[in-house]
């Protein structure tokens, strides 16, 4: 990675971490995917029950494979015969893994969802929520974060799942009411009342979308 980009990410991450701390959330900055995996495994004790939403970033740093192959009770909803039951286990898990669709540089997290299982678990239930966030998802303010979530993350996810939404065809949000709509719920997390519950690992590489 270009040294100037690395320096910019380090400096911006300092502001984001301070913003998270002011919101009763804990932030960490690591430069690489490998460092992110190491930090995540430091935070998740062996024997923990772990589940997740659709966090591509957790896959990209190797965390999902490490949990599946390690001494953890990993609830794999993709292999579950009863997916609803697997999703419900998230609300009593020790750790819920996620990323964000976007976040502000002062620590506000923005997520959108189709089925609400991800945003509802972020809001309440699991003892801890661990976010893996590439610095490419950091935006200047709420408006920019919402635009990113709707015009970058949502169209790519709709395309990834093979959905027939207007955004999958145009590449931008059309504020649709399509039956395949994945922008059904919006969650803005601006503060955590529970100290030590929300942890955000910022990664100085591009992760997810």
C-alpha positions in Angstrom: 0.0 0.0 0.0 1.1 3.5 -0.8 2.9 5.1 2.3 0.8 8.2 2.0 -2.5 6.2 2.2 -1.1 4.3 5.2 -0.3 7.5 7.0 -3.7 9.0 6.2 -5.5 5.9 7.5 -3.5 5.9 10.7 -4.3 9.6 11.3 -8.0 9.2 10.5 -8.2 6.1 12.6 -7.0 8.1 15.6 -10.0 10.4 15.2 -12.4 7.5 14.7 -11.2 5.7 17.8 -11.6 8.8 19.9 -15.1 9.2 18.5 -16.0 5.6 19.4 -14.6 6.1 23.0 -16.8 9.2 23.4 -19.8 7.0 22.5 -19.0 4.3 25.1 -17.6 2.0 22.4 -14.1 0.6 22.1 -12.1 1.1 18.9 -8.8 -0.4 17.8 -6.7 0.4 14.7 -4.6 -2.3 12.9 -2.7 -1.8 9.6 -3.3 -5.2 8.0 -5.8 -8.1 7.7 -3.4 -10.3 9.5 -3.2 -7.9 12.4 -7.0 -7.7 12.4 -7.3 -11.4 12.8 -4.8 -11.5 15.7 -6.7 -8.7 17.5 -10.1 -10.3 17.0 -8.9 -13.6 18.4 -7.4 -11.7 21.4 -10.8 -10.3 22.1 -12.8 -13.6 21.7 -12.0 -16.1 24.5 -11.8 -19.7 23.6 -15.1 -21.5 24.3 -17.2 -18.5 23.4 -20.4 -18.9 21.5 -20.0 -16.9 18.3 -22.4 -16.1 15.5 -22.6 -13.4 12.8 -24.5 -11.5 10.3 -23.4 -11.3 6.7 -20.0 -9.8 7.4 -17.8 -10.3 4.4 -15.0 -8.4 6.2 -14.9 -11.2 8.9 -14.4 -13.7 6.1 -11.8 -11.6 4.3 -9.5 -11.4 7.4 -9.8 -15.2 8.0 -11.7 -14.8 11.2 -14.6 -17.1 10.2 -12.3 -20.0 9.3 -10.3 -19.5 12.4 -13.4 -19.7 14.6 -14.7 -22.7 12.7 -11.4 -24.6 13.1 -10.7 -23.4 16.7 -12.0 -24.1 20.2 -15.2 -22.0 19.8 -18.9 -22.7 19.6 -19.4 -21.1 16.2 -23.1 -21.1 15.0 -22.9 -21.5 11.3 -26.3 -20.5 9.9 -25.3 -21.3 6.4 -25.1 -25.0 7.3 -28.0 -25.0 9.7 -31.1 -27.0 8.7 -33.2 -24.5 10.6 -31.9 -21.1 9.7 -34.4 -19.3 11.9 -33.3 -21.2 14.9 -29.6 -20.4 14.1 -30.4 -16.7 13.7 -32.3 -16.7 17.0 -29.2 -18.1 18.8 -27.5 -14.8 18.0 -29.4 -13.0 20.7 -27.8 -15.1 23.5 -24.4 -15.4 22.0 -21.2 -14.3 23.7 -20.0 -12.5 20.5 -21.9 -11.4 17.4 -19.7 -10.6 14.4 -20.6 -7.9 11.9 -19.2 -5.1 9.8 -20.8 -1.8 9.0 -22.2 -0.5 5.7 -20.6 2.8 6.6 -19.5 4.8 9.6 -18.7 8.4 10.4 -15.3 9.7 11.3 -16.6 10.5 14.8 -17.8 7.0 15.5 -21.4 6.6 14.4 -22.2 3.2 12.9 -24.6 2.9 10.0 -26.2 -0.4 8.9 -29.1 -1.4 6.7 -30.8 -4.8 6.6 -33.4 -6.8 4.8 -34.5 -9.4 7.4 -33.4 -7.3 10.4 -31.6 -10.3 12.0 -28.3 -8.4 11.8 -29.4 -4.9 12.9 -31.6 -6.3 15.7 -28.6 -8.3 17.1 -26.4 -5.3 16.9 -29.0 -3.2 18.8 -29.7 -5.8 21.6 -29.1 -9.3 22.7 -25.5 -10.6 22.3 -23.2 -9.9 25.1 -20.6 -8.4 22.8 -20.7 -7.2 19.2 -17.4 -7.1 17.3 -17.2 -5.1 14.1 -14.5 -5.6 11.5 -14.3 -2.4 9.4 -12.0 -1.4 6.6 -11.0 2.2 6.5 -12.7 2.5 3.1 -16.1 2.6 4.9 -15.3 5.7 7.0 -17.3 8.8 5.9 -17.3 12.4 6.9 -20.8 12.6 8.4 -24.1 10.8 8.7 -25.4 12.0 5.3 -22.3 10.7 3.6 -22.5 7.4 5.5 -26.2 6.9 4.5 -25.4 7.7 0.9 -22.6 5.1 1.0 -24.8 2.5 2.6 -27.5 3.0 0.0 -25.5 3.6 -3.1 -22.4 1.4 -2.6 -23.1 -1.4 -0.2 -26.8 -2.0 -1.0 -26.4 -2.3 -4.8 -23.4 -4.6 -4.5 -25.1 -6.8 -2.0 -28.2 -7.0 -4.2 -26.1 -8.1 -7.1 -24.2 -10.6 -4.9 -27.4 -12.2 -3.9 -28.8 -12.2 -7.4 -31.8 -10.0 -6.4 -34.1 -8.2 -8.8 -33.9 -4.7 -7.3 -33.6 -1.5 -9.3 -30.3 -0.8 -7.6 -28.9 -4.1 -8.8 -29.6 -3.0 -12.4 -28.6 0.7 -12.1 -25.9 0.6 -9.5 -27.5 3.3 -7.3 -30.4 3.5 -4.9 -33.8 4.1 -6.4 -35.6 4.3 -3.1 -37.6 1.2 -4.2 -40.3 -0.9 -2.7 -39.3 -4.0 -4.6 -40.2 -7.4 -3.1 -36.5 -8.1 -3.1 -35.7 -4.9 -1.2 -32.8 -5.3 1.2 -33.0 -1.7 2.6 -36.0 -2.5 4.9 -34.4 -1.4 8.2 -31.9 1.3 9.0 -29.9 1.2 12.2 -27.8 4.2 13.4 -25.7 3.4 16.4 -24.5 6.6 18.0 -24.0 5.5 21.6 -23.8 2.3 23.6 -25.3 2.3 27.1 -23.4 -0.9 27.9 -19.7 -0.3 28.4 -17.6 -3.0 26.9 -20.3 -4.4 24.6 -19.4 -2.9 21.2 -15.8 -3.3 19.8 -14.7 -1.9 16.5 -11.5 -3.1 14.8 -10.5 -0.6 12.1 -8.3 -2.1 9.4 -6.0 0.0 7.3 -6.9 -2.0 4.2 -10.0 -2.0 1.9 -12.5 -4.6 3.2 -16.0 -5.5 2.2 -18.2 -3.1 0.3 
